[in-house]
């Protein structure tokens, strides 16, 4: 019996590739601009003004996912999935309708939604700014105006005061670098005015408008952090910084990627590095730089949204975060893939979780992992074309949901807190089975512009799995 038990124990351990501690948090995330209905915001103006792809050609685009009126649909799915943390945001414009004026009913409704999350035994991560400024702030110049610092700081203090007992983790800014670049340089986000590259320059004697916007956001973050820790000493505040693995295929593009990576990944964190309780970041893949843009390389595999699949990049970025900010615990606040077929998502999920497990073995402290996202939603200027959800939604049929197979894989990992060799082999076998087949692609060849309707792109014969 002893020999048999030892053999069984060896067989089980040999099948396990990675394990996660009981304290490790698994989650899903959404954002108000993606999911809330009855929301008259700058994004609805943008969409109705023909500035969002795959928007007007969709059924009931303004309804998004009805998370405002029917949050229980999403929250019940999250509970079924078994996640232990749910990340959501509050819409600044919905709550603060004018300077010094707050909608008390909206505050109450957000409180109800947050309580619904807690009632389902999930921790709450709340984002204060997720790519949306109020219309009245936009009219004053958004983050290009100094007055926005005061308004956002005041708004954040109000929300923290109201919701502090219900929230476990606070995020001040989601992907500030992406927001500022898309809104104040590229014109893909509201207000939609394209500017020259000078807006992104910081030469000491000259600061472009995008750089100034980021600096204003960092000032507001500092003010919020200091105030909150004075009032609530145990509060946990961080950011959700977009981190892409920047590289290039040629010598010159590799050289250029050093500059793009330093700016896009590290400029904002360096402004707030002493005012974070954890380093929250979003990782979707590699950014293959080509000249002044992002390349859609025929030799690389991509998500529908044009993010190159590279799980190794997550591991390398986690190591660099540890080198730059050695005392900060890390939190992957977003990671996911747009994949309507669900052929790549299972392997994508596993490989990135394996990257986290690999980092943990090297004493990198990781608090949790949040998958983007639970249900297909509106993806900013890309509209409804990319499908990021573990659950699909039929917009022509009363927004009915359909659970994808990857949902159950994530559910199993959350429950068992481990990844097995069999799961990894099965997930990759699914990819190999469909190599050479067409799948939807929602990105133009410039690497930035979205499409109203997806084009076909074949799954290429490339092994993008993590190196264990």
One Martini backbone bead per residue (centre of mass of N, CA, C, O) as a GRO file, in nm:
protein
  468
    1UNK     BB    1   0.057   0.063  -0.020
    2UNK     BB    2   0.294   0.260  -0.001
    3UNK     BB    3   0.388   0.233  -0.295
    4UNK     BB    4   0.119   0.317  -0.425
    5UNK     BB    5   0.105   0.601  -0.297
    6UNK     BB    6   0.370   0.705  -0.417
    7UNK     BB    7   0.292   0.666  -0.712
    8UNK     BB    8   0.041   0.849  -0.707
    9UNK     BB    9   0.188   1.102  -0.611
   10UNK     BB   10   0.382   1.121  -0.851
   11UNK     BB   11   0.168   1.138  -1.076
   12UNK     BB   12   0.032   1.397  -0.984
   13UNK     BB   13   0.287   1.583  -0.970
   14UNK     BB   14   0.371   1.532  -1.272
   15UNK     BB   15   0.093   1.676  -1.379
   16UNK     BB   16   0.197   1.936  -1.238
   17UNK     BB   17   0.292   2.266  -1.330
   18UNK     BB   18   0.096   2.447  -1.136
   19UNK     BB   19   0.057   2.657  -0.845
   20UNK     BB   20  -0.172   2.822  -0.611
   21UNK     BB   21  -0.241   3.002  -0.363
   22UNK     BB   22  -0.508   3.075  -0.157
   23UNK     BB   23  -0.446   3.399  -0.180
   24UNK     BB   24  -0.498   3.393  -0.468
   25UNK     BB   25  -0.639   3.602  -0.719
   26UNK     BB   26  -0.933   3.564  -0.913
   27UNK     BB   27  -1.057   3.736  -1.216
   28UNK     BB   28  -1.263   4.003  -1.340
   29UNK     BB   29  -1.345   4.262  -1.595
   30UNK     BB   30  -1.464   4.607  -1.621
   31UNK     BB   31  -1.634   4.896  -1.777
   32UNK     BB   32  -1.855   5.143  -1.809
   33UNK     BB   33  -1.809   5.201  -2.124
   34UNK     BB   34  -1.876   4.891  -2.193
   35UNK     BB   35  -2.158   4.810  -1.994
   36UNK     BB   36  -2.333   5.064  -1.957
   37UNK     BB   37  -2.641   5.180  -1.933
   38UNK     BB   38  -2.771   5.485  -1.934
   39UNK     BB   39  -2.508   5.636  -2.088
   40UNK     BB   40  -2.426   5.980  -2.137
   41UNK     BB   41  -2.140   5.994  -2.310
   42UNK     BB   42  -1.857   6.046  -2.500
   43UNK     BB   43  -1.889   5.765  -2.646
   44UNK     BB   44  -2.168   5.808  -2.770
   45UNK     BB   45  -2.087   6.052  -2.936
   46UNK     BB   46  -1.865   5.907  -3.093
   47UNK     BB   47  -2.043   5.687  -3.221
   48UNK     BB   48  -2.264   5.884  -3.347
   49UNK     BB   49  -1.999   6.023  -3.504
   50UNK     BB   50  -1.834   5.788  -3.651
   51UNK     BB   51  -1.573   5.697  -3.427
   52UNK     BB   52  -1.679   5.396  -3.413
   53UNK     BB   53  -1.629   5.088  -3.465
   54UNK     BB   54  -1.862   4.863  -3.466
   55UNK     BB   55  -2.158   5.021  -3.399
   56UNK     BB   56  -2.397   5.101  -3.601
   57UNK     BB   57  -2.396   4.782  -3.706
   58UNK     BB   58  -2.530   4.730  -3.432
   59UNK     BB   59  -2.719   4.608  -3.190
   60UNK     BB   60  -2.779   4.803  -2.939
   61UNK     BB   61  -2.516   4.983  -2.854
   62UNK     BB   62  -2.613   5.158  -2.598
   63UNK     BB   63  -2.654   4.905  -2.399
   64UNK     BB   64  -2.435   4.713  -2.411
   65UNK     BB   65  -2.478   4.517  -2.096
   66UNK     BB   66  -2.672   4.625  -1.871
   67UNK     BB   67  -2.516   4.686  -1.586
   68UNK     BB   68  -2.709   4.895  -1.451
   69UNK     BB   69  -2.998   4.730  -1.462
   70UNK     BB   70  -2.842   4.412  -1.496
   71UNK     BB   71  -2.592   4.299  -1.306
   72UNK     BB   72  -2.672   4.000  -1.230
   73UNK     BB   73  -2.585   3.859  -1.488
   74UNK     BB   74  -2.276   3.897  -1.452
   75UNK     BB   75  -2.250   3.814  -1.147
   76UNK     BB   76  -2.350   3.523  -1.181
   77UNK     BB   77  -2.126   3.439  -1.372
   78UNK     BB   78  -1.891   3.501  -1.179
   79UNK     BB   79  -1.984   3.305  -0.960
   80UNK     BB   80  -1.973   3.052  -1.137
   81UNK     BB   81  -1.667   3.080  -1.199
   82UNK     BB   82  -1.520   3.168  -0.901
   83UNK     BB   83  -1.433   3.436  -0.836
   84UNK     BB   84  -1.249   3.664  -0.594
   85UNK     BB   85  -1.249   3.910  -0.806
   86UNK     BB   86  -1.396   4.235  -0.895
   87UNK     BB   87  -1.364   4.452  -1.169
   88UNK     BB   88  -1.455   4.799  -1.159
   89UNK     BB   89  -1.635   5.102  -1.234
   90UNK     BB   90  -1.677   5.453  -1.229
   91UNK     BB   91  -1.862   5.713  -1.359
   92UNK     BB   92  -1.791   6.034  -1.347
   93UNK     BB   93  -2.037   6.170  -1.503
   94UNK     BB   94  -2.267   6.024  -1.349
   95UNK     BB   95  -2.184   6.147  -1.066
   96UNK     BB   96  -2.052   6.420  -1.189
   97UNK     BB   97  -2.250   6.671  -1.341
   98UNK     BB   98  -2.091   6.897  -1.182
   99UNK     BB   99  -1.956   7.124  -1.013
  100UNK     BB  100  -2.030   7.008  -0.693
  101UNK     BB  101  -2.216   6.779  -0.840
  102UNK     BB  102  -2.425   6.505  -0.728
  103UNK     BB  103  -2.561   6.185  -0.786
  104UNK     BB  104  -2.726   6.012  -0.545
  105UNK     BB  105  -2.854   5.776  -0.704
  106UNK     BB  106  -2.593   5.677  -0.833
  107UNK     BB  107  -2.443   5.618  -0.572
  108UNK     BB  108  -2.648   5.407  -0.475
  109UNK     BB  109  -2.621   5.213  -0.715
  110UNK     BB  110  -2.323   5.145  -0.682
  111UNK     BB  111  -2.357   5.033  -0.400
  112UNK     BB  112  -2.538   4.798  -0.483
  113UNK     BB  113  -2.341   4.659  -0.677
  114UNK     BB  114  -2.113   4.613  -0.474
  115UNK     BB  115  -2.285   4.442  -0.280
  116UNK     BB  116  -2.341   4.218  -0.486
  117UNK     BB  117  -2.050   4.125  -0.496
  118UNK     BB  118  -2.010   4.061  -0.192
  119UNK     BB  119  -2.251   3.857  -0.174
  120UNK     BB  120  -2.063   3.670  -0.383
  121UNK     BB  121  -1.770   3.651  -0.253
  122UNK     BB  122  -1.626   3.920  -0.357
  123UNK     BB  123  -1.395   4.121  -0.431
  124UNK     BB  124  -1.302   4.475  -0.469
  125UNK     BB  125  -1.221   4.657  -0.769
  126UNK     BB  126  -1.176   5.013  -0.812
  127UNK     BB  127  -1.224   5.245  -1.075
  128UNK     BB  128  -1.197   5.595  -1.140
  129UNK     BB  129  -1.031   5.580  -1.432
  130UNK     BB  130  -1.176   5.471  -1.766
  131UNK     BB  131  -1.151   5.673  -2.040
  132UNK     BB  132  -1.358   5.890  -1.888
  133UNK     BB  133  -1.501   6.201  -1.934
  134UNK     BB  134  -1.686   6.445  -1.876
  135UNK     BB  135  -1.844   6.668  -2.065
  136UNK     BB  136  -1.765   6.922  -1.894
  137UNK     BB  137  -1.461   6.856  -1.906
  138UNK     BB  138  -1.423   6.841  -2.211
  139UNK     BB  139  -1.507   7.145  -2.256
  140UNK     BB  140  -1.232   7.229  -2.079
  141UNK     BB  141  -1.001   6.993  -2.198
  142UNK     BB  142  -0.955   6.802  -1.989
  143UNK     BB  143  -0.619   6.699  -1.940
  144UNK     BB  144  -0.536   6.992  -2.071
  145UNK     BB  145  -0.638   7.092  -1.791
  146UNK     BB  146  -0.572   7.205  -1.473
  147UNK     BB  147  -0.866   7.177  -1.341
  148UNK     BB  148  -0.883   6.860  -1.344
  149UNK     BB  149  -0.733   6.798  -1.091
  150UNK     BB  150  -0.940   6.900  -0.889
  151UNK     BB  151  -1.191   6.742  -0.985
  152UNK     BB  152  -1.076   6.452  -0.954
  153UNK     BB  153  -0.994   6.465  -0.660
  154UNK     BB  154  -1.274   6.528  -0.549
  155UNK     BB  155  -1.418   6.283  -0.665
  156UNK     BB  156  -1.239   6.064  -0.528
  157UNK     BB  157  -1.300   6.145  -0.238
  158UNK     BB  158  -1.601   6.088  -0.253
  159UNK     BB  159  -1.587   5.786  -0.329
  160UNK     BB  160  -1.411   5.685  -0.098
  161UNK     BB  161  -1.599   5.776   0.130
  162UNK     BB  162  -1.849   5.603   0.035
  163UNK     BB  163  -1.677   5.301  -0.037
  164UNK     BB  164  -1.447   5.195   0.145
  165UNK     BB  165  -1.582   4.942   0.303
  166UNK     BB  166  -1.626   4.784   0.000
  167UNK     BB  167  -1.316   4.817  -0.076
  168UNK     BB  168  -0.997   4.664  -0.150
  169UNK     BB  169  -0.922   4.804  -0.436
  170UNK     BB  170  -0.750   5.080  -0.589
  171UNK     BB  171  -0.793   5.269  -0.898
  172UNK     BB  172  -0.714   5.550  -1.056
  173UNK     BB  173  -0.562   5.453  -1.335
  174UNK     BB  174  -0.622   5.351  -1.665
  175UNK     BB  175  -0.398   5.360  -1.889
  176UNK     BB  176  -0.273   5.658  -1.923
  177UNK     BB  177  -0.095   5.633  -2.177
  178UNK     BB  178  -0.315   5.544  -2.372
  179UNK     BB  179  -0.515   5.768  -2.331
  180UNK     BB  180  -0.337   6.016  -2.399
  181UNK     BB  181  -0.255   5.921  -2.684
  182UNK     BB  182  -0.546   5.871  -2.805
  183UNK     BB  183  -0.668   6.162  -2.722
  184UNK     BB  184  -0.388   6.375  -2.773
  185UNK     BB  185  -0.278   6.241  -3.064
  186UNK     BB  186  -0.439   6.015  -3.244
  187UNK     BB  187  -0.776   6.031  -3.211
  188UNK     BB  188  -0.935   5.755  -3.099
  189UNK     BB  189  -1.026   5.936  -2.870
  190UNK     BB  190  -1.176   6.139  -2.688
  191UNK     BB  191  -1.206   6.406  -2.901
  192UNK     BB  192  -1.048   6.326  -3.189
  193UNK     BB  193  -0.769   6.489  -3.211
  194UNK     BB  194  -0.510   6.517  -3.420
  195UNK     BB  195  -0.158   6.511  -3.355
  196UNK     BB  196   0.152   6.557  -3.324
  197UNK     BB  197   0.443   6.416  -3.195
  198UNK     BB  198   0.504   6.661  -3.004
  199UNK     BB  199   0.294   6.574  -2.776
  200UNK     BB  200   0.522   6.331  -2.684
  201UNK     BB  201   0.732   6.535  -2.581
  202UNK     BB  202   1.032   6.530  -2.349
  203UNK     BB  203   1.302   6.784  -2.338
  204UNK     BB  204   1.261   6.991  -2.088
  205UNK     BB  205   1.208   7.259  -2.272
  206UNK     BB  206   0.980   7.050  -2.379
  207UNK     BB  207   0.615   7.003  -2.363
  208UNK     BB  208   0.370   6.817  -2.446
  209UNK     BB  209   0.031   6.765  -2.413
  210UNK     BB  210   0.049   6.465  -2.327
  211UNK     BB  211   0.254   6.500  -2.102
  212UNK     BB  212   0.087   6.701  -1.937
  213UNK     BB  213  -0.147   6.512  -1.884
  214UNK     BB  214   0.016   6.301  -1.724
  215UNK     BB  215   0.111   6.497  -1.502
  216UNK     BB  216  -0.171   6.565  -1.398
  217UNK     BB  217  -0.247   6.278  -1.320
  218UNK     BB  218  -0.015   6.243  -1.114
  219UNK     BB  219  -0.098   6.467  -0.923
  220UNK     BB  220  -0.370   6.347  -0.850
  221UNK     BB  221  -0.263   6.084  -0.737
  222UNK     BB  222  -0.102   6.207  -0.506
  223UNK     BB  223  -0.341   6.343  -0.363
  224UNK     BB  224  -0.510   6.090  -0.316
  225UNK     BB  225  -0.306   5.919  -0.162
  226UNK     BB  226  -0.248   6.107   0.075
  227UNK     BB  227  -0.536   6.147   0.174
  228UNK     BB  228  -0.622   5.845   0.210
  229UNK     BB  229  -0.386   5.766   0.417
  230UNK     BB  230  -0.479   5.965   0.634
  231UNK     BB  231  -0.776   5.847   0.669
  232UNK     BB  232  -0.684   5.542   0.540
  233UNK     BB  233  -0.411   5.364   0.616
  234UNK     BB  234  -0.507   5.065   0.477
  235UNK     BB  235  -0.519   5.142   0.202
  236UNK     BB  236  -0.540   5.029  -0.150
  237UNK     BB  237  -0.321   5.173  -0.401
  238UNK     BB  238  -0.325   5.198  -0.763
  239UNK     BB  239  -0.258   5.092  -1.090
  240UNK     BB  240  -0.325   5.048  -1.459
  241UNK     BB  241  -0.075   4.951  -1.653
  242UNK     BB  242   0.035   4.944  -1.965
  243UNK     BB  243   0.207   4.637  -2.086
  244UNK     BB  244   0.440   4.599  -2.337
  245UNK     BB  245   0.631   4.407  -2.556
  246UNK     BB  246   0.906   4.563  -2.690
  247UNK     BB  247   0.991   4.521  -3.040
  248UNK     BB  248   1.198   4.397  -3.321
  249UNK     BB  249   1.328   4.266  -3.630
  250UNK     BB  250   1.519   4.491  -3.659
  251UNK     BB  251   1.763   4.690  -3.562
  252UNK     BB  252   1.608   4.962  -3.576
  253UNK     BB  253   1.345   4.855  -3.431
  254UNK     BB  254   1.481   4.774  -3.171
  255UNK     BB  255   1.582   5.055  -3.105
  256UNK     BB  256   1.301   5.196  -3.103
  257UNK     BB  257   1.170   5.009  -2.879
  258UNK     BB  258   1.320   5.133  -2.639
  259UNK     BB  259   1.159   5.402  -2.647
  260UNK     BB  260   0.865   5.305  -2.649
  261UNK     BB  261   0.883   5.132  -2.391
  262UNK     BB  262   0.973   5.351  -2.193
  263UNK     BB  263   0.726   5.532  -2.234
  264UNK     BB  264   0.469   5.339  -2.224
  265UNK     BB  265   0.557   5.183  -1.948
  266UNK     BB  266   0.734   5.410  -1.745
  267UNK     BB  267   0.653   5.707  -1.717
  268UNK     BB  268   0.417   5.702  -1.511
  269UNK     BB  269   0.529   5.521  -1.282
  270UNK     BB  270   0.766   5.725  -1.220
  271UNK     BB  271   0.563   5.950  -1.110
  272UNK     BB  272   0.429   5.719  -0.877
  273UNK     BB  273   0.629   5.514  -0.723
  274UNK     BB  274   0.570   5.639  -0.411
  275UNK     BB  275   0.226   5.590  -0.472
  276UNK     BB  276   0.219   5.262  -0.413
  277UNK     BB  277   0.090   4.938  -0.301
  278UNK     BB  278   0.069   4.847  -0.605
  279UNK     BB  279   0.137   4.687  -0.923
  280UNK     BB  280  -0.070   4.757  -1.176
  281UNK     BB  281  -0.131   4.549  -1.478
  282UNK     BB  282  -0.152   4.530  -1.837
  283UNK     BB  283  -0.154   4.228  -2.050
  284UNK     BB  284  -0.146   4.118  -2.414
  285UNK     BB  285   0.152   4.172  -2.551
  286UNK     BB  286   0.319   4.239  -2.830
  287UNK     BB  287   0.522   4.512  -2.977
  288UNK     BB  288   0.587   4.544  -3.310
  289UNK     BB  289   0.813   4.753  -3.430
  290UNK     BB  290   0.758   4.995  -3.714
  291UNK     BB  291   0.894   5.263  -3.688
  292UNK     BB  292   0.608   5.460  -3.582
  293UNK     BB  293   0.476   5.172  -3.544
  294UNK     BB  294   0.265   4.886  -3.556
  295UNK     BB  295   0.307   4.561  -3.644
  296UNK     BB  296   0.168   4.326  -3.884
  297UNK     BB  297   0.291   4.016  -3.864
  298UNK     BB  298   0.289   3.722  -4.053
  299UNK     BB  299   0.480   3.564  -3.820
  300UNK     BB  300   0.240   3.630  -3.623
  301UNK     BB  301   0.028   3.603  -3.357
  302UNK     BB  302  -0.318   3.713  -3.310
  303UNK     BB  303  -0.552   3.894  -3.213
  304UNK     BB  304  -0.828   4.060  -3.321
  305UNK     BB  305  -0.685   4.340  -3.195
  306UNK     BB  306  -0.359   4.319  -3.254
  307UNK     BB  307  -0.221   4.116  -3.044
  308UNK     BB  308   0.066   3.972  -2.976
  309UNK     BB  309   0.160   3.655  -2.894
  310UNK     BB  310   0.349   3.670  -2.560
  311UNK     BB  311   0.399   3.526  -2.263
  312UNK     BB  312   0.698   3.592  -2.205
  313UNK     BB  313   0.652   3.897  -2.160
  314UNK     BB  314   0.524   3.880  -1.882
  315UNK     BB  315   0.766   3.765  -1.733
  316UNK     BB  316   0.969   3.993  -1.809
  317UNK     BB  317   0.807   4.226  -1.682
  318UNK     BB  318   0.799   4.122  -1.393
  319UNK     BB  319   1.104   4.137  -1.357
  320UNK     BB  320   1.132   4.445  -1.411
  321UNK     BB  321   0.954   4.543  -1.185
  322UNK     BB  322   1.128   4.422  -0.959
  323UNK     BB  323   1.382   4.590  -1.029
  324UNK     BB  324   1.245   4.881  -1.003
  325UNK     BB  325   1.015   4.766  -0.770
  326UNK     BB  326   1.094   4.558  -0.515
  327UNK     BB  327   0.846   4.626  -0.291
  328UNK     BB  328   0.622   4.564  -0.501
  329UNK     BB  329   0.343   4.433  -0.556
  330UNK     BB  330   0.159   4.241  -0.790
  331UNK     BB  331  -0.108   4.307  -1.046
  332UNK     BB  332  -0.312   4.154  -1.276
  333UNK     BB  333  -0.570   4.358  -1.415
  334UNK     BB  334  -0.503   4.249  -1.718
  335UNK     BB  335  -0.596   3.960  -1.932
  336UNK     BB  336  -0.636   3.891  -2.290
  337UNK     BB  337  -0.851   3.764  -2.568
  338UNK     BB  338  -0.955   3.803  -2.893
  339UNK     BB  339  -1.185   3.510  -2.959
  340UNK     BB  340  -1.452   3.386  -3.113
  341UNK     BB  341  -1.366   3.076  -3.144
  342UNK     BB  342  -1.189   2.962  -2.893
  343UNK     BB  343  -0.896   2.840  -2.984
  344UNK     BB  344  -0.680   3.032  -2.813
  345UNK     BB  345  -0.770   3.098  -2.520
  346UNK     BB  346  -0.686   2.856  -2.347
  347UNK     BB  347  -0.378   2.883  -2.398
  348UNK     BB  348  -0.347   3.176  -2.319
  349UNK     BB  349  -0.430   3.143  -2.026
  350UNK     BB  350  -0.221   2.930  -1.939
  351UNK     BB  351   0.048   3.073  -2.022
  352UNK     BB  352   0.008   3.322  -1.831
  353UNK     BB  353  -0.012   3.162  -1.569
  354UNK     BB  354   0.266   3.030  -1.600
  355UNK     BB  355   0.423   3.297  -1.584
  356UNK     BB  356   0.345   3.356  -1.293
  357UNK     BB  357   0.455   3.096  -1.165
  358UNK     BB  358   0.746   3.149  -1.253
  359UNK     BB  359   0.777   3.413  -1.091
  360UNK     BB  360   0.711   3.300  -0.807
  361UNK     BB  361   0.966   3.113  -0.797
  362UNK     BB  362   1.134   3.410  -0.794
  363UNK     BB  363   0.997   3.596  -0.569
  364UNK     BB  364   0.738   3.715  -0.701
  365UNK     BB  365   0.485   3.920  -0.600
  366UNK     BB  366   0.147   3.798  -0.648
  367UNK     BB  367  -0.189   3.868  -0.592
  368UNK     BB  368  -0.313   3.856  -0.904
  369UNK     BB  369  -0.573   3.764  -1.160
  370UNK     BB  370  -0.725   3.939  -1.443
  371UNK     BB  371  -0.971   3.886  -1.670
  372UNK     BB  372  -1.018   3.980  -2.017
  373UNK     BB  373  -1.341   3.895  -2.017
  374UNK     BB  374  -1.650   3.784  -1.956
  375UNK     BB  375  -1.801   3.970  -2.182
  376UNK     BB  376  -1.882   4.082  -2.459
  377UNK     BB  377  -1.786   4.414  -2.572
  378UNK     BB  378  -1.707   4.744  -2.581
  379UNK     BB  379  -1.390   4.845  -2.751
  380UNK     BB  380  -1.404   5.127  -2.790
  381UNK     BB  381  -1.290   5.213  -3.107
  382UNK     BB  382  -1.366   4.896  -3.187
  383UNK     BB  383  -1.607   4.807  -3.051
  384UNK     BB  384  -1.774   4.489  -3.143
  385UNK     BB  385  -1.556   4.311  -3.283
  386UNK     BB  386  -1.403   4.224  -3.046
  387UNK     BB  387  -1.377   3.901  -2.858
  388UNK     BB  388  -1.313   3.876  -2.501
  389UNK     BB  389  -1.505   3.657  -2.400
  390UNK     BB  390  -1.617   3.383  -2.208
  391UNK     BB  391  -1.877   3.528  -2.319
  392UNK     BB  392  -2.128   3.549  -2.532
  393UNK     BB  393  -2.326   3.783  -2.741
  394UNK     BB  394  -2.663   3.850  -2.853
  395UNK     BB  395  -2.769   4.148  -2.995
  396UNK     BB  396  -3.038   4.025  -3.149
  397UNK     BB  397  -3.112   3.859  -2.853
  398UNK     BB  398  -3.131   4.022  -2.579
  399UNK     BB  399  -2.836   3.966  -2.482
  400UNK     BB  400  -2.759   3.680  -2.498
  401UNK     BB  401  -2.590   3.412  -2.346
  402UNK     BB  402  -2.270   3.223  -2.416
  403UNK     BB  403  -2.074   2.976  -2.314
  404UNK     BB  404  -1.750   2.913  -2.327
  405UNK     BB  405  -1.506   2.677  -2.282
  406UNK     BB  406  -1.300   2.866  -2.127
  407UNK     BB  407  -1.467   2.905  -1.876
  408UNK     BB  408  -1.423   2.611  -1.760
  409UNK     BB  409  -1.121   2.627  -1.736
  410UNK     BB  410  -1.104   2.863  -1.538
  411UNK     BB  411  -1.284   2.736  -1.324
  412UNK     BB  412  -1.091   2.498  -1.260
  413UNK     BB  413  -0.843   2.662  -1.175
  414UNK     BB  414  -0.974   2.814  -0.944
  415UNK     BB  415  -1.057   2.564  -0.778
  416UNK     BB  416  -0.759   2.404  -0.791
  417UNK     BB  417  -0.497   2.580  -0.824
  418UNK     BB  418  -0.413   2.451  -1.115
  419UNK     BB  419  -0.182   2.310  -1.363
  420UNK     BB  420  -0.175   2.079  -1.619
  421UNK     BB  421  -0.045   1.896  -1.866
  422UNK     BB  422  -0.311   1.818  -2.000
  423UNK     BB  423  -0.421   2.105  -2.037
  424UNK     BB  424  -0.193   2.206  -2.213
  425UNK     BB  425  -0.212   1.997  -2.441
  426UNK     BB  426  -0.512   2.042  -2.516
  427UNK     BB  427  -0.495   2.346  -2.584
  428UNK     BB  428  -0.277   2.315  -2.809
  429UNK     BB  429  -0.430   2.113  -2.987
  430UNK     BB  430  -0.646   2.317  -3.071
  431UNK     BB  431  -0.458   2.496  -3.230
  432UNK     BB  432  -0.341   2.282  -3.426
  433UNK     BB  433  -0.613   2.197  -3.556
  434UNK     BB  434  -0.648   2.520  -3.676
  435UNK     BB  435  -0.426   2.540  -3.857
  436UNK     BB  436  -0.499   2.743  -4.146
  437UNK     BB  437  -0.743   2.877  -4.041
  438UNK     BB  438  -1.001   3.087  -4.021
  439UNK     BB  439  -1.026   3.411  -3.861
  440UNK     BB  440  -1.097   3.683  -3.704
  441UNK     BB  441  -1.017   4.040  -3.792
  442UNK     BB  442  -0.994   4.395  -3.641
  443UNK     BB  443  -0.726   4.494  -3.804
  444UNK     BB  444  -0.538   4.698  -3.956
  445UNK     BB  445  -0.223   4.734  -4.106
  446UNK     BB  446  -0.141   4.979  -3.903
  447UNK     BB  447  -0.223   4.860  -3.597
  448UNK     BB  448  -0.489   5.068  -3.512
  449UNK     BB  449  -0.724   5.030  -3.695
  450UNK     BB  450  -1.038   4.955  -3.715
  451UNK     BB  451  -1.333   4.747  -3.787
  452UNK     BB  452  -1.655   4.686  -3.882
  453UNK     BB  453  -1.547   4.422  -4.019
  454UNK     BB  454  -1.417   4.129  -4.027
  455UNK     BB  455  -1.148   3.961  -4.126
  456UNK     BB  456  -0.941   3.720  -4.259
  457UNK     BB  457  -0.726   3.499  -4.057
  458UNK     BB  458  -0.475   3.288  -4.019
  459UNK     BB  459  -0.350   3.034  -3.850
  460UNK     BB  460  -0.037   2.994  -3.759
  461UNK     BB  461   0.278   2.817  -3.763
  462UNK     BB  462   0.319   2.877  -3.421
  463UNK     BB  463   0.513   2.878  -3.123
  464UNK     BB  464   0.388   3.069  -2.823
  465UNK     BB  465   0.486   2.939  -2.587
  466UNK     BB  466   0.612   2.902  -2.293
  467UNK     BB  467   0.916   2.896  -2.125
  468UNK     BB  468   1.002   2.647  -1.878
   0.00000   0.00000   0.00000
